[in-house]
Every structure is written in C-alpha cells, then in structure tokens.
Amino acid sequence: MTSTPPRTTARPTRRLVPAGTTALRLGILALVAIGIVGATLELAFERHWASPVQLIPWVALALLAVALVLLLLRDSGPVLTVVRALAAIVLLASVYGVYMHVSVNHGMGGMNPDWDSLSPLTQWWQALTKSVGAAPPLAPGMLAQSALLLLLASVAPKRKEPPV
C-alpha cells in the first residue's frame, strides 16, 4: 500500500511589494522623485529665476527628471550611460550651487563692521553656516542627493521576478 501526499489547497500569495532588490530600487527611485518635486517647489517658492545663474538648478532638475524617466523605462546599455552622465552633470551643478551660495554669503559679510577683524577661516565658516547672508548653502545639496540616489538606483538593475 502506497500513500499519496495530501493535496494542498493553498493559493499562491500576491505580494503588494516586490521582494529584494526590486523593492529597494523602487524605493530609491521614489526618493529621487520626491527630491525632484521638493527641490522644484523650493525653487518656485523662492522665485529662483531672477538671473541666468539662478536658472541652473532648473536645468539640473529637468535633467534629473529626464534621467529618472529613462531609468524607469529602460535600464540597460546606453541608457544607463546617459542616466549616469546626466546624474554626474547634476552633481557638478550642485557643487557649483553650494560654492555660489557660500560666496554670496561671504560677500554679504562685508556689511558687518567686525568682518575684517575675523580670520578668513571664521569668515568662510560663517558664510557656510549662513550666519551672514541669506543664501542657503545646503539647498543645492538636495540636487546632489537626488543625483547620487539616481546613480545608486542605476547600479541595481531592474529584475524580472519569476512568475509564481
């Protein structure tokens, strides 16, 4: 007499969130999208379009958005190269933005009567920490953060999950 294993009536489970690398990649891409929206709103609220130099972050945001869409649509070969190049351009724009903001703040320090008595290191520290001037030095860092997250997402390729 042979025994037959009991048949299971368990149904395959459907996951709401993909497992593993795919979930992590989607989370990173969502953070990139949130960063783009947040930086766009911040620039709009500050009316950051008074001069050609102030248009640089707008261009950087457009490049980030294009790179995000490209990475969502396809993540292989030349598309990855383009996405990474766009992210690198945005990183450079971000570094330039931090430099410009700190420089503007440093220039505003000259309005302080005690400015010349401070050491250069103290002057630059006050410009960096926004103790003088009104330009937020870390605001361009939002662009760098989104660009770095985009680079990170480009390292984890989209994987097709095996059918259940």
C-alpha positions as CSV (number, residue, x, y, z in Angstrom):
1,M,0.0,0.0,0.0
2,T,1.4,3.3,-1.0
3,S,0.4,6.6,0.5
4,T,-0.2,9.6,-1.6
5,P,0.7,13.1,-0.2
6,P,-2.3,15.2,0.6
7,R,-3.1,17.9,-1.9
8,T,-2.8,21.4,-0.6
9,T,-5.4,23.9,-1.4
10,A,-3.1,26.9,-0.7
11,R,-3.4,29.7,-3.2
12,P,-0.4,31.5,-4.4
13,T,0.2,34.7,-2.5
14,R,0.4,38.0,-4.2
15,R,2.9,40.4,-2.7
16,L,2.0,44.0,-2.5
17,V,5.6,45.0,-2.6
18,P,8.2,43.2,-4.8
19,A,10.9,41.3,-2.9
20,G,14.5,42.1,-2.6
21,T,16.4,44.3,-5.0
22,T,13.4,45.4,-6.9
23,A,11.7,46.9,-3.8
24,L,14.9,48.6,-2.8
25,R,15.3,50.0,-6.3
26,L,11.8,51.3,-6.5
27,G,12.2,52.9,-3.1
28,I,15.3,54.7,-4.2
29,L,13.6,55.9,-7.4
30,A,10.7,57.1,-5.3
31,L,13.2,59.1,-3.2
32,V,14.6,60.6,-6.4
33,A,11.1,61.7,-7.5
34,I,10.3,63.2,-4.0
35,G,13.7,65.1,-4.2
36,I,12.8,66.5,-7.6
37,V,9.4,67.6,-6.5
38,G,10.7,69.1,-3.3
39,A,13.5,71.0,-4.9
40,T,11.2,72.3,-7.6
41,L,8.7,73.6,-5.0
42,E,11.5,75.2,-3.0
43,L,12.9,77.0,-6.1
44,A,9.4,78.1,-7.1
45,F,8.6,79.4,-3.6
46,E,11.9,81.3,-3.5
47,R,11.2,82.7,-7.1
48,H,14.7,81.4,-8.0
49,W,14.7,82.7,-11.6
50,A,15.9,86.3,-11.4
51,S,19.2,85.8,-13.3
52,P,20.6,83.3,-15.7
53,V,22.7,81.8,-12.9
54,Q,19.6,81.1,-11.0
55,L,18.2,79.1,-13.9
56,I,21.0,76.4,-13.4
57,P,19.1,74.4,-10.8
58,W,16.0,74.4,-13.0
59,V,18.0,72.9,-15.8
60,A,19.5,70.4,-13.3
61,L,16.1,69.4,-12.2
62,A,14.9,68.9,-15.8
63,L,18.0,66.7,-16.4
64,L,17.2,64.7,-13.2
65,A,13.6,64.2,-14.3
66,V,14.7,63.0,-17.8
67,A,17.2,60.6,-16.3
68,L,14.6,59.3,-13.9
69,V,12.1,58.6,-16.7
70,L,14.8,57.0,-18.8
71,L,15.8,54.7,-15.9
72,L,12.2,53.8,-15.3
73,L,11.6,52.9,-18.9
74,R,14.8,51.1,-19.6
75,D,17.9,50.3,-17.6
76,S,20.4,48.7,-19.9
77,G,23.3,49.6,-22.2
78,P,23.5,53.1,-23.5
79,V,20.5,54.3,-21.4
80,L,22.4,53.6,-18.2
81,T,25.4,55.6,-19.6
82,V,23.1,58.5,-20.4
83,V,21.5,58.4,-16.9
84,R,24.8,58.3,-15.2
85,A,26.2,61.1,-17.3
86,L,23.1,63.3,-16.5
87,A,23.5,62.5,-12.8
88,A,27.1,63.5,-12.9
89,I,26.2,66.8,-14.6
90,V,23.7,67.5,-11.8
91,L,26.3,66.6,-9.2
92,L,28.6,69.2,-10.7
93,A,25.8,71.8,-10.8
94,S,25.1,71.1,-7.2
95,V,28.8,71.6,-6.2
96,Y,28.7,74.9,-8.1
97,G,25.5,75.9,-6.4
98,V,27.0,75.3,-2.9
99,Y,30.0,77.3,-3.9
100,M,27.9,80.2,-5.2
101,H,25.7,80.3,-2.1
102,V,28.7,80.3,0.2
103,S,30.4,83.0,-1.9
104,V,27.3,85.2,-1.9
105,N,27.0,84.9,1.9
106,H,30.7,85.7,2.2
107,G,30.3,88.8,0.2
108,M,27.4,89.9,2.4
109,G,29.7,89.6,5.4
110,G,31.4,92.8,4.3
111,M,28.3,94.7,5.6
112,N,29.3,93.6,9.1
113,P,31.6,96.2,10.7
114,D,33.6,93.5,12.5
115,W,34.0,91.4,9.4
116,D,37.6,92.4,8.6
117,S,38.7,91.6,12.2
118,L,37.6,87.9,11.7
119,S,40.1,85.3,10.4
120,P,39.4,84.1,6.9
121,L,38.5,80.7,8.3
122,T,35.9,82.2,10.6
123,Q,34.6,84.3,7.7
124,W,34.1,81.3,5.4
125,W,32.6,79.3,8.3
126,Q,30.0,82.0,8.9
127,A,29.3,82.1,5.2
128,L,28.9,78.3,5.1
129,T,26.6,78.2,8.2
130,K,24.5,81.1,6.9
131,S,25.5,83.3,9.9
132,V,25.9,86.0,7.3
133,G,23.9,86.3,4.1
134,A,20.6,84.8,3.2
135,A,21.6,82.1,0.6
136,P,21.1,78.6,1.9
137,P,24.3,76.7,1.2
138,L,22.7,73.3,1.7
139,A,19.8,73.8,-0.7
140,P,21.8,72.8,-3.7
141,G,22.6,69.7,-1.8
142,M,19.1,68.4,-2.5
143,L,20.2,68.2,-6.1
144,A,23.3,66.2,-5.2
145,Q,21.3,63.9,-3.0
146,S,18.8,63.1,-5.8
147,A,21.7,62.6,-8.3
148,L,23.5,60.2,-6.0
149,L,20.3,58.3,-5.4
150,L,19.8,58.1,-9.1
151,L,23.3,56.7,-9.6
152,L,22.7,54.2,-6.8
153,A,19.5,53.1,-8.5
154,S,21.3,52.6,-11.8
155,V,23.6,50.1,-10.1
156,A,20.7,47.9,-9.0
157,P,19.2,46.8,-12.4
158,K,15.6,46.1,-12.8
159,R,15.0,42.4,-12.3
160,K,12.1,40.4,-13.7
161,E,10.6,38.5,-10.8
162,P,9.9,34.8,-11.6
163,P,6.2,34.1,-12.1
164,V,4.5,32.5,-9.1
